[in-house]
Amino acid sequence: MTRFGKQPERAIEELGREALLKALKDAGIQRRDVDEVFCGSLFGGTLIGQRILRDIGMTGIPITNIENACSSSSAALREACAAVAVGRAETVLVIGIDQLTRLGGGTIPLEKTDIEVNLGFAMPALYAMRARRYMHETGATSRHLAMVASKAHEAGALNPYAQFQNRLTPEEVLASRMIADPLTLYMCCPTGDGASAAVVTTQKRAEARGKPVRVAASTLQSGLYKTGFRDMATSELTVRTAKLAYEAAGIGPEDIDVAEIHDAFTSAEMMYYESLGFCGKGGALGMVERGDTGIDGAKPVNPSGGLLCRGHPVGATGVAQICEAVWQLRGEAGKHQVKGAKVALTHCTGGGISGLDHGACAVHILTT
């Protein structure tokens, strides 16, 4: 992957090529070895995959571009796994990419024909409402939310790919300007630019590379449309998608050594601890207070710094989580390495339309 951050001076295609060439080198393969390509992006524009590949001569092969909000490259990875599993291709390249500085700043633009968006809906407002309900039901406080952000910055400071590499105390997080009560600036993920890439191949070819990482589960679900009451303090979609992933991998949440989850806002990270089965309802408070989800904790979550610090160029996030998970399982994560990690989970949601918990949710489980 590239380093995430604001890089308006670079062409978006250049970002994509940097990531894909690194992935090919890591896999020990040549461009001619790639049978098929999937590219996930939300704001990359028409034929983003072809634009990235054209100038390095990777044309004439199947290239599929996928948009599924923040889950775009996670969905692309699922299609790559399916292509290899059914024998249609032996080696598939997956790219995730977006360049949010092209949008000129502000919150991520949503579809104006959607009724809630038309009435002023924005992602920070939605997550703030969910945070308030979660706090009401569990007893969580703004300080808990700040502790999650502080943990993320501690990890991000150790990650050379992270957009933010500065440490912050909970007090500094609480003192940052209010965005949508109770969420302050550092409780929200930043916008930025970046690309990520991964190579999916057969077991035989992967073993030739050495240190192979296996995709034990690749699941994708969409949210259920509800016009009435919505439970804002949990994620039914994440619960459902994770259950399918655990069943496919033949394991449970207790077996996960390290997780990269969709912490677009700190309140979401706490809610997802519970939705992924890492603890019961309200148990996230104790996990935060004990430091369970730190790099050296009992259940490390987002040792990369997560969306909060590694950054969130939307389409690039899903595969960036995969990059981190692979490095963790290989023991190649450097200063933010989780000791002895053998099983990793990645979780990426995509939202922004009315009536659904989220539009999409992808959960992958990787093993050594």
N, C-alpha and C positions, 0 to 999 in steps of 0.2 A: 504494500500500500504506500501511498504518498503520505507525507505529513499533512495533517488536516490544519486548516487555517484560512485566513482571508488572503487569496492569491489572485486578485483581479488582473494582474499583469500577464498571467499565463492563459493560453488558450485551453479550453476545456478538453479538447482532443489530446493535447500534450499531457495533461494530468492522467488521462486514461492510458496513454501509451507507457508512461513511466511505471504505473502499477502493473500492467500486463507483462511488460518485459522483465520486471522483477520476478513475477510469478513463474514465467517460463524458465528463467535462470534457476530459481529455487527448485523447480521440478526436474531440471536437467533435461529439458526437451527443446526441440527446435520449432519454429513457427509452422513448418510443414507437417509436424506431428499432430497438430490440432485438427480434429474432425468437425467440430461445431462450436459455436460461440453463443452465449446468452449474455445480454447486457441489461442491467437494471438501472433505471433512472427516472426521476420525477420531472425534472426541469431541463433535461439534456437536449431537448428538441428532436426534430425529425431525424430518424436513422442515425442516432448517436453511435451505435455500435459500428456501423459501416464507416462512419467518419473517423472513428478512432483507428480502425484496422486498415483503412485504405492506404495511408501513407507509409505503412511498413509492409505492404505487399500481401496482407492476409485477406485476400478477396477470393470470390468464387466458391466459398464454403457456406453452409447454412449459418445465418446470423439472425438471431431473434431478439428484439428489443421488448422489454417488459416494464410496465408501469403499474405499481401497486402501492402508491404512497411511500411511506418510510420502509415498507416491506419489499420494495422493488427488487433489490438484489438478493434478498432472502428467497423470494419467489423464483428468481432466476437460478439460484443454486439448486432449488428443488427440481426444476426442469432438467438441469444438467445431470443430477443424480439419476433421474428417471431415464434419460437418454442412454446413460451407461448401463443401467440395470437391465434394460430390455435389449441391449446389444445393438442399438442403432449406431452408437459411436463408442470408440475406445477411449478417447481423450477429449475432454470438453473444457473450454475456457469460460470462466464466469467473471464478469466485470460489474462493479458497482461504481456509479459516478454521479456527481452533481457539483454545480458551481453557483452557490447561492448569492455570491456578491453580484452576479449578473442581474439580480432582482432589485438591487438598490436599497436593501435594508428593510427593517421592520419584520413583522411576523410572516410566517409562510402563507402565501396567498392560497385561498381555498376557492372551490367552485361556487360562483355567485348565483347559479341557478338553484342551489340547495337552500331550502327554506330557512334553516337556522343561520347559515352563513349570510343570507340576505338580510337577516335581522341583526347582524352585528357579531355573530359567533367568531371567536378566535381561539386558537389552541391554548394560550396561557389562561384565558378566562375559563375554559372548560376544565382544565386541570386544577385551577384554583377552586372551582365549585366542588370537584371531586375531593380535593384536599380538605376542604371544610367539612364535608360529610364524613370523610374518613376520621378526621380529628374528633368529631362529635361522637362517633360510634366506638372508637378505640381508646380515647384519652390521649392520643398523640398531641404533642405541642409543637410550636414553631421551632423550638430548640431541637427536637428530634429531626425535623426537616433540615435544619442547619448542620446537624452532625453528619447527615448523609452527604451533603455538599462538601463538608470539610474532609470526609473520608475520600471522596472522589478527587479532590485537589491533592491530597497526599499521594494518591496513586499516580495521577497525571504528572506530578513533578518528577516521576521516575521513568516516564514513557517518552522516548524521543519523537514519537509520532503524534503526540498530543498537541492540540491547539493551545490549551492552557497548561503551563508547567510551573505554576505558582502555588504555594501552600497557603491555605486560609484557615483561620480558626472559626469555630461556630459563631463567635461574637462578631467577627468581620462579615460573615455571611448574613447574619441578622441585621447588621448595620447598613448593608447595601440597599440601594433604592428599591422601593416597592414597585413590583410589576403588576400583579393581580393578587390582592390579599387572600391568603397569607404568603404568597410566593414573592420573595425578593429576587433581585437580579441574579445572584449566584445560586439560586435554587432552580434556575432555568437553564437549559442547554443553549449554547451559542449557535449562530448560523456560520457557515464557512464553506470552504471548497475542498475537494479531495476525491481520490479514487482508490479503489481496492480491487484485488483480483485473486482468483484461486483456480487451480487446476484440479479437475475431477477425472479420475481414471479408474481402470480395473485394478483389482487386488494384485494381480501378477505384475503389472507395470509399476504400481506404487511400491511394491516390495523391492523392486530393482533400484529404486531411488534411495531406499534406506529410511528408517524412522517413519514408516507409513502411519497415517492417521485415518481411521475408518469412520465413515458416516453411518452411525448405528440407527439413526432416525432422522427423517426429514418430513415434517408435517406442516401443513398450511390450512387454515380455516378462515372463514369470513364471519363477521358479526351477525347476530340475529336481529332482524328489524322489529322494533317495539315502539308502538305509538303512545303507550301509557307510562307507568312508573318504571324508572330505571334504577337499579342498584348502583349508586355512584361510588360505593366504598369497596367494590371488588371488581374483578375483570372476569366475567363469565367466559369470554372468548379465550383468555389466556388459560383459565382452568381447563377448558375443553381441549385446546390444542396441546397443552402440556400432557394431559392424560393420554392422548393418542401417541405422543412421542415416547412417553415412559413405557407404554404397552409395546410399541414397535421395537424399542431397544431392550426390553425385558428387564428393566431396572426400575427403581423408584427414586424420588427426590433425595432420599438419604444417601444415595450412591454418587451424587454429583460432587465432584471435587472443586470445581471452579465454574462460575457462570458469568456470562456477559448478557445483561438484560437491558431493556429499553427504558433507561432513566432519563427521558426527555425533561422531566421535572422530578424533584426529590421525593415528592409525595407518591409519585408513580412507582419509584423503586421500592418504597416500603410496602405498598399495596401488592406489588408483584412478588415480594418474598412469600406472601401468603398465598397468592394465586398459583404460584409454581410449586407449592407444597413444602417449602422450606421451613414453615412454621404454621401454627394455627391462627385463627382470627385474632388479631390484636397482638400476636406474638412478635411482630416486626419491631415493636417498641423495645422489647428485651434484647433482640438481636442487635439493634443499634446501640443501646446502652452498654452492652457487653463488648462491643467491637467485633462481633462474630463475622461480619462481612468484610473486614479488612483483609489485606493481603496475607497476614499471618493468623487470621481468625479461623473459627471452626467451619465456616461456610463462605469462602471468599467470593465476593460479587464485584464485578467490574474492576479488576486489577489494572485494566488499561486506563482507568479514569472515566470510562463510560462516555455516554453522550455528553454529560455535563462538562467533562474536561478534554477527553480525546476529541470531541466535537461531533457534529451531526450534519454532514452534507447530504442528508436524507437518503438518496439512492445509493450512496457508498457505504452506509452504516451496516447493513446486514452482512456483507462480505468482510467488512472490517472486523466485525465480531468474530467471524470465522478465522481470519488471520490471527487474531489474538488467541483464540482457543487452540489453534494448531501450534502456535509458538509455545503456549503454556504446556501442552501435552508433550512436545518435543524437548522441553527444558531449555528453550531458546528465548525466553522473555526477558532476560537480563535482570536489571535491578528490581523489576516488579514481578519476578517469577514466584508463582505459588509452589511451594515444596511438594513434590511427590504427586502432582496432578496426573490422573489416569483417565478421568471421565469429565468431559466439559459439556455444558449446555449453553446455547445461544438463543435469545428470545428477542424478536423484533416485531413491533406492531405498526400498523399504518391506519391513520384515522382521518377525520375531517368531514364526515357527512352526518346528517341528522338521523336519529332513530337507531343507530348502531353503537354498541360499546366501542368498537373500532371497526374499520372496514376490513382489515386483514391482520392475521397474526401468524408468524412462522416460528417454529421451535425446531432446532437441530440439536442432536446429541452426537458428540464425537468421542471416540475411544482410541486408545493406543493398541 
